[in-house]
Amino acid sequence: MQPWPYPRVLAHRGGGAFAPENTIAAIRIGHERGFRAVEFDVMLSADGEPVLIHDATLDRTTDATGLVADRSCDELALLDAGGWFSSDFAGERIPRLTDAIGFCRSHQVWINAEIKPGPGAERQTGREVARLIARGFADLLQPRVEAGGLPDARLPLLSSFSAQSLAAARDAEPALPRGLLCERIPDDWREQLQRLQCVALHCDHRHLDAPAIRAIRDAGYWLFAYTVNVRRRAIQLAQWGLDALCTDRLDRIEPALLDSSTPS
């Protein structure tokens, strides 16, 4: 199989444990610490705008309560998404996906965008996220459509726990690469990856071992692990053949760790 073409260690939700998650400030912190790849979460506002946030509710990471899906993008933009983390980040806003794309492209940060649909919005979320990313990377996507083969390594990778969201993303923008998220590797992982035309399986690292990693990679798929915060575990996974991971501990797991830990 072809080697993983992207950075191998990603800053989880932008800045890991060092900034309010899923904000531009978080992505900036990760970048300042040397990370050139980021994982973040995307769902839809009430008016269908993709925004960066993990939970379906606003309670944990903003100064408001209620459902994300009940607020327009303009209403969400008025909320404080940083004060909960630290007074240093008070006033940080929930970014639109377009804002995150702009920052990442201008700073050469690669994106793994996790599609996080609200209940009943699986297909709409997958479709809108894929379309917006395709517009934001149109200059890279068109040569990929014409040439076929591996995606341009600068293109974002879409991932989701929702098969419906991934199917909608596939149908809307088939040239964007996709990864199926799961906690444990499902028995029918081959069938799911084939049906959704994914290039990778993303799994909770706690449920991975050497035989499982070998089986997935031998089948021609890449394997990504979340969320690895112990350096020794990251090295072990790399030695077993893991392709990439995300981490909160940007102070313990440096961007090049997997490159130096993989056996030759």
N, C-alpha and C positions, 0 to 999 in steps of 0.2 A: 504494500500500500504506500501511497505518497505520504511523506512526513507532514505533520501538522504545520500549516503555513503561517500561523499567527503567533503573537507573543504567548508564552507558555504560563506566565503567572499574571493573574488579573487582580486588580483592586476591587474587592467586593462592595457593591453598591456605591462605588465612586471612591471613597476614602477609607473604607474599612472602619476600624475602631477609632479613627482620628478626626472624624468630621460628621456632621449630620447627613445621614444616608440619602442617596438619590437627589443631591443638589449639585449645582455647578461648583459650589465651594468644595464639596467632597471630591469631585473629579479633579479640581485644581490641586487639592492637597495630595492626592495620589500622584499626580503628574510631578509635583514638586519633590516627591520622595523617589522619583525615578521610574514610576510605573508608566508604561506606554500602552496599557490595555486596561479596560474597565468593564465591569459587569454592572448593569443597572436594570431597574424594573419599570415597565411602562403599562399604564392603563388609560382608559378614556374618561374624560370629563363628561358632564351632562350633555354638552353640545358636540361631543364626538372628537374632541382634540386630544391626541396622545400626550400625556404628561408623565413625569417621573415620580412614582410613588410605589411603595411595596404593598401596603395594606389596603383593603377595600374601604376601610374607615379612616377618618382623619385623626382619630383620638390620640394615637401613640406618637406621631411625628409632626404634629402641627398644634397651633393654639386653638383649634376648632374641634368640633365633634360632628358625627354623622358620616354619611356615605360620600366617598369621592364622586360617585356617579350622580349625586344629587346637586352638584355644584358645577356651574359653567367654568370654562377656562379662566375667564376674567375674575370670577369670584375666588377661584383657587389661588390666583396670582396675588391676592391681597393677604393671604394667610402667612403667618410666621412658621417656617419649616426648619428653623435653626435654633431657636431659643430653648427648646426642650433639651438639646444636646449640651449647649454651653452658652453663656451670655456673650461669648466672643462671636457667636454666629447668629445672634438675635437679628431678626429681619431678613434672614435668608429665605428665598422664595421657592415654591414648587416650580421647577422649570418645565417648559414645554419640551417635547422631544426635539423640536427644531432648534431650540437653544442649545441642548446638549450636543446635537450633531454639529452645530456651528463651532462650539468650543473644541470638541474632539478633532474635528477636521483641521482647525487652525493650529492645534497643538500636536497633531499627528498621534492621537490616542486612538487605538483600535477599540471597537465596541462589540460587546456581547449584550444584545438587548433581550431581556426576558419579557415576554408578553404575559401580562398578568390580567386576564379578563375578569370583570365583575360578573356575578351570576346572570346568565342569560345573554351575555355580550361576547361570547367566545368567538364567534365567527367575525363579528364586526370589529372587535379589537385586533384580531390577527390580520384582517384585511387592511385596516387603517394604518396600523404600525408598519406593515410591509410597504404600503404605497408611499407613506411619508419618507421612509428610509430610502426607498428607490428614487424618490425625487431628490433627496439630499445627496445621493451618490450617483446621480444619473451619468456623470462623466466617466465613472468607472464601470457602471453596470452595462452600458451599451456595448463596449468592446467584449465584455464577458458573454453577452447574448450572442454576439456574432461569432466568437471564437469557440465557444463550448469549452469543455474540460474543467479544470479546477477554477474555482472563483478567484478573482483578484484578491490578494491577501489584505488589501486595505478595506474591502467590503465588510460591513458588520455581519455577524452571525446571529440569527434569530433563534431563540429557544423558548420553550414553554412546557409546562406540565399538561397543558390542554391540547389534546390531539385535534380538537375542532379548530382551535386557533392556528395551529401549525398547518392544517389542511387549507384554511382560508388564506393564510400567508402564501402558501405554495401556489394556490390558484391565482392569487392576485399578482404575485411577482415571483415566478418560478425560478428565476436566475439567482435570487438571494439564497445563500446557504442556510440550512436549518439544523437544529439539534433538539432531540427529544429529552426533556427533563423527567427524571423519576427519582423516587427515594431509594427503592430497591430495584434491581434489574428485573424487569418482568419476564415471565417465561416466554412470552411471544415477542421478545425484543426485536428479533430479526424481521418478523412480519410487519411490526409497527414502523420500523425504520425504512423498510422497503416501500410500504404504502404511503408514507409521508415524504418519501424521497429525501431523507435526512442524510447528513454527512457525519453526524456525531451523536453519541449518547452522553447525557450529562447526569451524573449520579451522586448521591450522598456518599462521601468517601468512606464513611463508617461501614458501608455494606460492600466494599470492594476488597478483593484479594487477588493474588497473582493469577490464578486460573481464569477468573472472570475477566480480568483485563486482557489476558492473552486471547481468550475466545472472541471478544468483541473486535480487537484489532486484527486478528486473523481473518475475521469475516469482512475486513475492508473498511471498518468504521473507526473514527477517532473517538477517544474517551476523555471526557472532562469531569473533574471532581469538584464538588462544593462541600462545605466551606472549610478549608484546611488551615488550621491556626497553630499547629504544632510542627516545628521545623523537622523533627525526626520523622514524623509521619509523611511529610511532603517528600523527603528524600527516599523513604521506603517506596512510596507510590511511583516515583520517577524510576527507581530501579526495577520495578515490576513492569514498566512500559507505559505508564500513564502519559497522555499527551499534554494535558494542561490542567490548571486548577485556579480557583479564586480564593482569596484570603482576606480576613479582617486585619491580620497582624502584619501590617506593612513594615513593622520594625523587626520582625523575626524571620520573615520569608521574603528575600530580596527578589527582584524581577528575574534575575538570571539563575536562580537556584536550580531549577529543573534542568537547565542546559548543562550545568556542571555536575549534576548528580546522575545523569543518564549514562548507563554503561555504553562504552564504544563497541 
